[in-house]
Amino acid sequence: MLVSAKEMMQKAAAGHYAVGQFNINNLEWTKAILLTAEECKSPVILGVSEGAGKYMCGFETVAAMVKAMDKSLGITVPVALHLDHGTYDGCYKCIKAGFTSIMFDGSSLAFEDNLNKTTELVHVAEQLGLSLEAEVGSIGGEEDGVVGMGECADPKECKTIADLGVTMLAAGIGNIHGVYPENWPGLSFETLEAIKAAVGDMPLVLHGGTGIPDEQVKKAIDMGVAKVNVNTECQLVFRDATRAYVEAGKDQQGKGFDPRKLLAPGFEAIKVKVKEKMELFGSVGKA
C-alpha cells in the first residue's frame, strides 16, 4: 500500500518507535524488503538514492517496479517510496515519476540556499500530498559523491527548517554513512537533546544506521528519532551470502549459476537483516 510517510512518521514519533528506511538497489532487494515488512506487519520506507535510481534505469522505472510489486505481492502495510539525499532537480524528477516521499538534502549548501529551496519544496509537497524530509548538518561519509565529515547540526538552524512544515528532519549528530571507523566517538546525544528541544514534536531521522551500537539506536529513538536509515548493512550481508554460495561451489552444481538461484542466498540474508532491524526499531506490528 503506497502512501506518503507523513502518517507513519507521526505515529512513530508519538509511539516512541522508528520506521526503517531500507534502500533498494534492484528487484531482489525490493521484494525482500516488502515481503519482510508484510510478514512483520511493519510500515516501511523504500529509499532510493539518485545513484541507485540511475542504476535501475531511472526513477520512472523504479516507481513502476515498486507499484507493480506492491500490488502483485498483495502488500497491505504502509509503504513509502522515498528519494534519499535528493538534489533540488532530483526531487522534481521523483515527484514527476510518482514517488510518494522525497528528501531534499541541502546540507552542503549555504544555509540560506538550503532554507529557500526547502521552503519551495515544502509547498509543492503539501499540494501533492507527499512527505518531505530535509537535512541540516551533513552526515559523515560519502553518499552519491556528497562527502560529509559528520558535523553536528545547529539546533537553531534545525528549528528554522522544521518550522517550514517539513514532515521529518535529518539532523547530523555525529552519524556516518558506510562502515564506522574504530575511533568513531559515538552519537552526540547532547546535540540530539538540544535539537529535540528546539523542534518539539518534529520526527527526526537517523542516517547511517549501519554500525551504530543497538543501545545507541534505542536511546536515539527514545529521544525522538522516528526514522532510521539502513543500506550498507544490507549490502554487506548480501555480499557475504552470495560469496559463501559461490565459494561453496553451489553455482557449479546443476543450474546453480541461474541468477534466481545465485541471488537467492543474498535475498534471504536481506530478509533476515530487515526483520532484525524492524525488531530493534520497534516497528513490528505497528502497521
Buried (B, 14 or more C-beta within 10 A) or exposed (E): BBBBBBBBBBBBBEEBBBBBBBBBBEBBBBBBBBBBBBBBBBBBBBBBBBBBBEEBEEBBEBBBBBBEBBEEEEBEBBBBBBBBBBBBEBBBBBBEBBBBBBBBBBBBBEBEEBBEBBBBBBEBBEEEEBBBBBBBBBBBBEBBEBEBEBBBBBBEBBBBBBEBBBBBBBBBBBBBBBBBEEEBEEBBBEBBBBBBEBBEEBBBBBBBBBBBEEEBBBBBBEBBBBBBBBBBBBBBBBEEBBEEBBEEEBBEEEEBEEEEBBBBBBBBBBBEBBBBBBEBBBBBEBB
